[in-house]
Amino acid sequence: MLERTSRLLRIALIVPLLGLLPGVSTGAEPNDFPHFVAHAQDIFQGKGDDFASYVALHDAYDRLTPAARKGAGQLLSMIDAMYGRYDDASRHYADTFPAKVPPLCPSGPYAQTPLDAAILTVAARSRVLLINESHSMVQTRAAIIELLPTLRKAGFTDLALEALNPANADSLINAPAGAGRSALPDDIKAGFYLREPVYARMVENAKSLGFGLVAYESEDVDHQRREAQQADHLQAWLNLHPKGRLLVIAGYSHIWKNEGWMAEKLMASTGGAVVSIDQIDGLGGCRGPKPAAVPSLWLSSAGQAWTLHPERVDATVTWRTSDRRGHASTWLSLGGMRKPVSVPSACHGKRPCLVEATRDDARGGVPEDRLVTFKASESSILYVTPGNYIVVERTLKDVRRRSLDVQRDGTPVWKLLP
């Protein structure tokens, strides 16, 4: 998965190089952008202390001009998401891609229907179901987690992940279903996306439900070749598993059925039976009825799904939720699967503070949740499933470890560890 990280770095390095082209400038002072990119490289490559690099990355970003932030915002937002700062991820993503006015809600025969109830209608005749996710807006991964039980019962057999490369994913693909987080090491070997706790939860839940995992990523930097290779990898799996049904998770526009994207190429090779569902365009809800607090599709009485872009995808998800920890309507509970736990006196009140909760039986694995706070006024609230955890609290100078037992009702029991 190091190749995947290398591709992200190549993308990251394109932005500062734009400032070297005639007539193009990031607007940054000469030394600001290199510092920002250097800290991002350290995180992507697993060099040194990731926490210290993240703190330095935020400091470097704050020194960039608005023009420079337009180039750096998306990159920082992906790293914000890994450190549980979902509000920051949304804000920094918007520095690169300013928020658009939400689309009008569909009218006429369409009714707003929760995604988990509507998905079987939309995917009934598909052998391949493609759903996109945002690498920065983690609620798109949360929505997929809640769909997994329904899709497994409906006969979908395998989960294909853009985060997995066929060249080096065997250890995770072949890990037993009961391995849990221990099969997902919290280091560069897991790849960047898999280190994000909600993505890791998606993989863990899929394995426990009996989904197989399929790797289909391509490391080619050429757009058309990459899309073609991704489609080829998926088609090769379909050829080997004629009775299998495949749920494919892809970033952003890979699920589009036009403009040369992966889904268009897969449609051509399969001859059809491919359904694409977009989560990106409707993330802010739509203008009209009160937006649903859960991901929703709009279905007609005949079962036809509404799509904002029919030339691209078969259905558009709309919903509006909160990224705030502790908020009543936040998506972080994953539909009630996880419980909010306030960490008392996190880092003895010192900031910046990193708090991670890792299951006691999966030490070294991706944490159940991870959060960095920069200000004493920020609450340290983690979202975890009931069970036993080791909670590590770190400042740039000190470390404290505590055990945490979360009861079924969410009651936390803390104990200081030596």
C-alpha angles and dihedrals in degrees: 000000000000088000090061090053091049091055091052089051092051089054091047092052094053092070100060090043089062087072089065094059120095112265094007123103135169089210091231127133111260097262102035102079097045089054091051093049092045092057091046089051091053091054095045092046096042094240119160122328111349092199093053090046091052092051090049090046091056091048091051092048092052089058094053121101119244089257092054092046089059087067097039103039099085092048092051092045092061090053091045088057092054089054095049096251095131096160089055090047091057093046096047092045088055089055087067099031110026114218115265128218106271114254122256113268112250117262135198117042098001124107126190109250128180110257096236089056095042100043096083092053092052096042098037097114100029126109091189123041116189120196123177129218135193117241087215105035101065094185086080088065091046090057091054092051091058091051096053099085092048094048093045091053089048091060106266105146108184141034118218116202130198086207091069125078117204090225097066112011100094096104093058096038092051096042113118118257091248095055092092117172092348086078089058110064115203095234140082091285089072092057125238102281095045090058091065105098098227092049088050090050089052091054093044093050092047091053092047090052091054100258115148117224124238126196116211109153122130123207095205110126092207107097099220095043091048093051091046093050092049090052091046092053091051093045091050089055092048090052091052094046107042092171096045126107117209132213108198122198114198137165122257114306101008086097094059115118094214143045093052097293124150096264092055091052092046090050089054093052097042097042092230136307089120121126123190123201120191122210099171107071094050100044093113093048122242135278113262128046119033104289117249117251088219128058108274143184126209113235132185121222087260091057096254113148123224117236128189090212111029091178089061111031141011099231140014122215117216129191142131121217141156127262091197119116111236094019114137094232098040119135092220094094088067092225094317095311093114128047126217112243122185113218106224116226092351110205088354087285095300121135146249089043131179118201122186129178114202124180111255091232093050105049110168091027127113108289121252086235138358131192137178119199123193100185133049088231091064115095119234100222119160127194113218140158117245112280145079121311144178108223116201119196117193137182121180088270110024140048130201127183127200134172118234127197111192113199122216090261091052097257109150124218113195131198128177115237125212 
